[in-house]
Amino acid sequence: MNKNLVPEKLKHLIPVVEKWGINDDGFRDEYINGSSTLELSNLINSVNEEDMVNLNKWLSDELEVQKSTDEYINYTCFVMAVEYAQAVLKSRK
């Protein structure tokens, strides 16, 4: 991942994005479904409200959408992973 293509406010998420930002929906879903409740909780807790605001701001920027760098795609998939992990955890309760 090219750190220079990631906004400064989101660089701290690079390690978790590299793990969970799987750009194949099926593989990402399998990975999440096969993860422990603790792993999914850690994923969800890896981002806070400010992070989500910054992610949404970056990922909804029209110029960034047009560029669609690998970093942009990985972060987009990371957000999808977080959202899916939330649903999976809810279904496990």
Secondary structure, DSSP 8 states (H G I E B T S, - for coil): --GGGS-GGGGGGHHHHHHH--S-HHHHHHHHHTS-HHHHHHHHHT--HHHHHHHHHHHT-HHHHHH--HHHHHHHHHHHHHHHHHHHHHHH-
